[in-house]
């Protein structure tokens, strides 16, 4: 652990950034932000464990779709809905076909445009439908699936904050975290999430890791497109990455051959 307290400060920042858990924020600078973004998948696993508990406990007393819908709502509640907001803003900016400052200005508007609305509806429907299917699996498989998908979404943020990826603005969350993560953290996070995903699909230990890898590959392509269009990442882009990766992993975990 660094003697200057970067790790505990980074852990607190990760928890306050990715959850609504009652943790007091401490020191905030780019070094601490780098630790926080590296720890994002670990926070995702904690959050995923909470959501898995909600899903599987409710599924024992309520129809699967009801349990799934409540779990999706709990996910939004435990993250202040920030990732969903980021998804809507990012899709609206990309859907405008504008570039640079003009697209960034669209992201700052408080209203949600038609592209953003459609993106939110599709993502929430896919997540709820997938969770309804996962609710019928064994407890270990269902829990592994939710934890893996939730952690993978936050791993997408770790990848987006790696060195070489610029910020789109000189201020804001994107400027604080862009380029702060070295190559080791994404690699370790990917291995950890893939290992959890092995247990997500009974009888198909390869499907979970493959779903994670495919979702991250799509996120990498989306990130490259965003950097070309916007000039770099923003906090909204990070939120969009969380929702896109999480949704794609859920989709990959419920596909059948």
Helices and strands as residue ranges (DSSP letters): H 6-18, H 30-38, H 40-59, H 64-78, H 82-95, H 100-108, H 114-134, H 139-160, H 173-177, H 183-197, H 205-230, H 235-254
